[in-house]
Amino acid sequence: MIGKRLWIGIPEAFISPETHQHLLSVKPGGVILFARNIVSIDQLKQLIMDLRSLLGSSLVIAIDQEGGRVVRIEDGVTVFPGNLALGAAALNDRPRTLELARLQGRISGRELREIGIDVNLSPCVDLLRSSDGRGIGSRSFGSDPQLTLELASEIGAGHRQQGVHDCWKHFPGIGRATVDPHFGLPRISGLDGADHLIPFRAASHAGASMVMTSHVIAEALDQENPVTTSRAAVTDHLRGEMGFSGVILTDCLEMGGVSGFDFEQVVISAITAGHDALLVSHTPELQMRARQVLEEHVASDPRFDQAHQESLQRLDDLSAFSEFDPAQMPSPVEVGTEVADEIARRGTTLLSGPAARIEGEGKWLLVLPALQQRSPVEDPLRGEDLSLLADKLEQFLDCMRIDADPTSGEIEQVIERAAESAGVILCLQGFRHCNAARELVQTLADKAIRLIVVLLEDPRDLVAVPAADKISVISSHGFRPVHQQAIAAALLGEFEPCGRSPVEFS
């Protein structure tokens, strides 16, 4: 039964002979899906059936289908705009946005359940405040802990109504971490995390099925150890003081945040800290070693048995859960598209400057950057670009594509073509960290060219836009097709952006 405490990833979209043997050796309690495992909905359903045929019907199938930046399935399901769009929409119309969040949870939950997925590792309840915070960005609902709690509660309840578990992450809140835990180990000092703990403190009351912890040293909980390996953080605070009674899962133990520690010791410490399940997403050798380490630990420490049995019971309860009623919802993809479009439009926000509309005579210049994968949590982009936005605006403008980090030659070309245009629409992704992109914006501002800056994800990029009468800044908080449609409609004057920035920063 020790394998039940391990959730693992597999390398391909089918079960190869090598993977077949590996799965029988590890006997994991859960399998987490990534884009590498998905070719089509039909193929994915078959893969899940094959996994359950091999490992048993109680196998838990999990996925990160957050919406926005982080989606594993792009075709055949609704891709929602993501949390920050909901946060922006809620600050204008909270009651309607809470309804939309519940609908999103139900629609996404039904779509996942019909495929055979039990757990959506969502929502992120990390607060976004510091302009220096890395890694979370538009995955957050924003800066307000109460609004975050309300929106997460609605999405989670919608999931559970359809028989899919929710998982609130990343305890104790990493929105203010200046290092992405995928790359290194952040340290969060003092008591600045008090507000960030509010959603987790209420998770059990909200009915959350699971909480995922993060690789971060939170000094308010444990001065020395990452939360992943800290009994003070997991057992004393999350399980004890905060009263969380659901399943507690680690983030992937292969991430950079714990790569500086001995892997075997991390496995033992994570279990001892109080996690019910450990996530090892990528490397078969490490997955097998984790199982061996757990077996050795159980055999050598009889004190471990009671906690082990309690964790197994929580995991059994997780795999037994199902309230899915197919008759409860109409056709999910059709309804989902309507809900996703409404969220995207309501979340579209004019962050500064005059109305962001295509006006005047003559053609505008649309400048599109190459999109970037900004964190390993995002799967490599699969052909995504901004072509939909260009197509929607085609008759009103000329289009120019540049690198995400534009060359001096590209900057010169933009300036030359801008001088001949009625105005410039410049799309940017994470550009406050890109000196070349900042130079381009500043040069356009210095030349007093009418400029609409479209922030493709993070409204904190606003800090890098110079204030000027001829510069408008607008965002729909993402780059997916649903965001592009909303931005195009706003630029054409089809609706007035009414979202408000959900992020407080300096």
N, C-alpha and C positions, 0 to 999 in steps of 0.2 A: 504493500500500500504506500510505500514511501514515494513512489513515482507520482502519486496523486498531488504531491506538494510542488511538483515542477510543471510549469507551462513553457512550452518551447515553440520555436518556429521551424519550418522545414524549408529546404532550398528551392523546390520547384513546384510546378502547377499540377503535378501528378505524384504518385508514390512509386519511386524507382525501387529496384531490388535493394539497393543500399539503404534507402530511407525506410523501406519496409522492415529490414532487419534492425535498423537503429531504433525505430519506434517500438519494436517488440522488446528490445533491450532496456530502453529507458522507461517504457510504460508511463508516459506523462499523463497527468490529469487534465491538461488543457493544451490546445494548439492555438497559437496566435497567427493570424493571416496577414500577409503583406501583399503588395502589388505583384511581387514575383510569383505569387501563388495563383494569380487570377488572369485568365484569358477571356472568359465569358461567364455569364450567369449560369448557363447550363453546365459548363465545365466545373465551375466552383461548387455547384450542388453535388455533382458526381464526386468531386474530391472529398467533400465533407462526408458523404455517404460511405466512401471507401475508408476514410479515417475511422468512422464509428464502427464499421464492419470489422476493422482490424483491432481497435482498442476498446470497443464496448460502447453501448448507448449512453453511458454516463459521461463520456468525454465532453469537456467544455470547449466550444469553439469561440474564440474571441477575435476582435478586430478593432482597429482605430478608424472609425468612420465619423470624424468630428464635424465635417463640413469645412468649407474654406480651404485653408492651406493643407490640412491633413485629411485626405480621403484615400482609401485603398481601392474602392470600387467606383469607377467613373461612369460606366455604361449600364443601363438597365435599372438604375436606382436614381433617386433624387439626390443631387449634390446641393446641399444647402449653403448659404453664404458664409456661415461661420458665426462664432460667438460675438465678435466685436460689432458686426452689423446689427445683431439683436440688441446689444447694449446701446448703440446709437439710436435705434428706433424707439427703445423704451423711454428714453429721456424726453421724447416728444409725446408719446402716447403709451403710457405704461400698461393700462388694462388690455389694450388690443395686442401689444407685443407679448404679454404673458400668454394670451390665447394662442398667438402664433408659435410661441415656444412649445406649448403643450402639443399643438398640431404637428410641429416638426418632430417632436419626440415620438408621437404615435405613428406618423408616416414612416419615419426612418426605422422605428422598431418593427413595424409590420414587414417592411421590405427585407430587413435583415433576418427576421424570424422565418420568412418564407424561403429564404435561401438555406436556412439551417444553422444560423449563427445565434449563440446564446448570450454573448456579452459584447456590448459596445464600450470600449475603454474611453468613455466620454461621459460628462463634459469636463473641460478644464475649468477650474474655479480659481486659478491664479489671478491675483489682482495686478493690474498694469498701472504703475505710477511713475517709476523712475525713468527718465529719458535715456538712462544708460542700461536699463534692463535688456538682457539678450535671451533669445530662445523662445519666448512665448508670443509676443506681438499680438497679432490679430486672433490668436487662439483664445485670448482672454475676453471676458465680457466687459472689461473696463476697470475703473478704479474703485467703484462703490461696492463694498462687501455685501450690503443688504440687497442691492439689485442683482449682484452675482448669485447670491443665495436663492433669490426668487426665480430667476431664469433657469438656473441649474435644477431647481426643484421641479419646475414644469417639464423640462426636457426629460429628466429622470423618470418622473411619474408617467409621462407618455410612453417611454420605452417599456416600463414595467407593465403597463396596461396591455401591451402587445406581447408579453412573455419574454422580453429581452432585459437583461440586467444592465444597469448603469454603473459606471465607475468614476468617482470624483477624484481628480488629480490636480496638482502633484503635491501631496502633503509634505511639508507644512506651508506650501505656497512659494513659488519660485519666480513670481513676476518681477521682483526687484533684484534678482540675481544678476550680477554683471558678467557671469560666465555661464554659457549654455552647458548643462550637465552632460550633454552628449560629448563635449570636448574636454571638460575639466571639472574640478570640484569647487563649486561656489561656497563662499562663507558669508552668512548673513548675520550681521552683528546685533548685539543688544536686544532690545525689546521692540524693534521696529516691525516685528512680524505680528503684533497683536491683532491688527485689523485683518491681516492675511489669514489668520486662523479661524475667523468667524464662520466662513462657509463650512469648514471641516467640523467645527464645534456643533453645527446644526445638522450635519449629514445624517446622523442616525435618526433624529426626529423627522427629517424630510423623507426617510425611507430608503436612502441610498443603499444599494446592494453591496457596493465595494468602494474601497479607497485605495488608490495607488500612491505609494511614497516615492520620494525623489532622492537623488544623490546630492545632498547639500548639507553642509554643517550649519545648523540653525542654533546659534549660541544661546538663545532663550530657552532651548530645550536640552541641549547637550553641547558643552563647550568644546569637546574634543572629537566626537565621532560623527560620521555622516549619519543622517537619519536612517539610511538603509541598514546600518549595523548598530543602531542605538536602541537599547531596551528602554531607556528613559523616554525617548521620543515616541516609540511605537506602542509599547505596553503601558507605561506609566501615564503618558499624555493622551495619545489617540484612543487607546482601548480603555484606559482607566479614567482619567480626569474628564475626557470628552465623551465617554460612554459609547463609543462606536462599537456596534455589535455585529457588523457584517464582515465580509471577507477583506483582508488586508493583503495587497499584492505589492511586490517590489516593482520598480521600473527595471528595465533590462540590466542584468548584472554584467553585460559586456560593454556598457557605456564608459566613456572617458572619465566620468565622475568617480568611478571606483577602480579604474584600470591601474592606479598606482598602488593598489593593495594586493596582497596574495589572494588569488581567486578562491582557493579552498577555504581560507579564513573568512572571506566575505560571505560565502555560502553558509558556514556555521554561524557566523555572527548575525546574518539576516534572519535565520530561523530562530536563533536564541532571542533576537530582539522582539519577536512576536508576530512575524509575518506568517500568514497561512499558506501562501504560495510564492514561489520564486520564479521570475521570468528570465529565461535564457533564450534569446531570440534567434541566434544566427549560427553558432558554431557547434557542430555535432560533438566534437571532442570535449568541449566545455560542458555541454549538456550531459554527456555520459559521466564526466568527472563529478558534476554536481550531484548526480544520483548516488555515485559511489561514496562521496563525502557524507551525504545524508544517512546512508545505510550505516556507515562506520560510526557516525555520531549517535544514532539511535542505539546501536549495540553497546556503546561505551558509556552511555549516560542514562541510567534508568529514570532520573528525574525528568527527562524529556518526555516521557510517555504520556503523562496526563495532558500536557499542552498539545502534544501531537494528536491525541484522540479528539480534543476539542476542535483543532483545526480541521481534521478530517470530517467532523460532523458539519462544520460550517460549509466546507466544500461540497459535501453530499447534499446539503440543503440548496446550495447554488445550482447544482446540476439537476435537481428534482423540480425546480421552479418552472411553472408554465401556466399562463393565464390567457394564451393567445386564442382569440375568437375571430376567424377569418371573415365572419359576417359583420364585424363591427365597423369596418371602414370600406368606402368605395374604392375604385381603382386607384392604387396608391401613387403610381407614377404621374398620372394626370393631375390629381389633387396636389401632389407634392410639388409639381412645377408651379402651380398657382401660388402656393404658400411660399415657396422659395423666392419667386419673383416679388411678392409683396414684401417679404422681409428685406430683400435687396433694395427695393425702392425706398421703403421707410427708413432704412439705415443709411442711405446716401446723404452725405453731410457736406454743406458748404462751410469749410473751416475758416476761410478768411477772404476778404476782398469783395468786389462786385459780383453780380449774378454770373454764374459760369455757364454762359450760353453762346452758341455760334451766332454771331450777329454781323451786320454790315455787308457790303458788297465785296466780291472777290473771294477767292478760295483761301481757306486756312491751311496751315501745315500741321499734320499730326505726326508726332515723333514717338516711335514705339521702341522701347528697349527689349533686348533679349531677356526673357524671364530666367530667374535663377532659383535653384534649390538652395535654401538658406540654412537648413538644418537637416541632419540625418533623419529626423522624425518624418520629414516629407519624403515621399518616394521620389526617385528621379522623375523629372517632368517627361511625360509621354506625348510629346508633340504639342503641348499646350503653348499657345502664343496669343497675341492680341488681335488675331485676324477678324474675329467677330466684331470687335469694336470698329476696326477699319472698314469692314463691309457695311455696317450700319450707317456710317458717316460718309461713305464713299463719294456721294455726289456733291458734298460740301467742301471737300478738302483734298489735298495731296498728302501722300504718306511717305515717311522716311523711317527706316529702321536703323537703330544704332546698337552698339554693344551695351551690356549692363554697366560696364565701366568704359565710357566712351573715349575713343582716341582723340588726340588733338585734331586730326584731320576730320573726324566726324563732327566735332564741335564747330570747326570752321564752316563745314557744309551746312549745319543747322543755322548758324548765324546768317550765312549768305542767303539761304532760302527763306529765312524768316523775314528778311528785309523786303522781300517781294510778295509777302503774304498779308492777308487781312489780320491775321493773328496766329498764334502758335498754341497748340494743345500738346503739352509735354507730359507723357506718362512716366512715372518713376517708381522704383521699388527699392525700399531701404536706402534711399540716397543720402541720408544724413551721414552715413559712414563711407560715402564715395566722394573723394575730393574732385574727381573729374566731373561728375554730375552736378556737384555744387557749383563748380566753375561755370558750367553751361547755364545754369539758372541765373547766376549773378550777372553774367554777360548779357543775357536777354533783358534782365531788369535794368542794367545800366543803359541799354539802348532804348529804353522806354517802349519796348514792343509789347503789344497786348498779348498777355500770356495767361493761359489756363493750365495750372499744374494739377494733374490727376495722380493722387497718391494711391498706389495700387494695393497697399495693405495697411501700413502703420501710420496713424495720424501724428505720431511723435516726430515724423519727418518734417512736420510743419516748422520745427525750430530752425531748419536750414533754409527756409524760403524767406528772402528779404521782403519786408513790408513795402508795398508800392501800390499806387492807385490803380495801375493797369494789370495787377496780378490777382487772379482768383485761384483759390486752392479748394479742390473738391475730392471726396473719397467715398467709395462704397465698400472699403475695407477688405478688398480682395481682388484677385485677378481671374477668377473662374468665369466661364461664360455668363453665369447669372449676374455677376458683378458688371461685366462688360455691357450687357443689355441695359442695366439700370443707368450706367454712366452715359451711354449713348442717348438714352431717352431724356436724361436731364440736360445734356448739352444741346439737344434739339428743342428744348423748352416744352417737352410733353408733360412734365410735372415739375413742381418746385421742391427741391431737396429740403426735407424737414427734419432729418436726423440731427442730433446734437452730439458733439464729441464726448464719448464716455470715458475719456482718459484725462486725468489731471497730471500735468508734468510741467517742469520749468526748463 
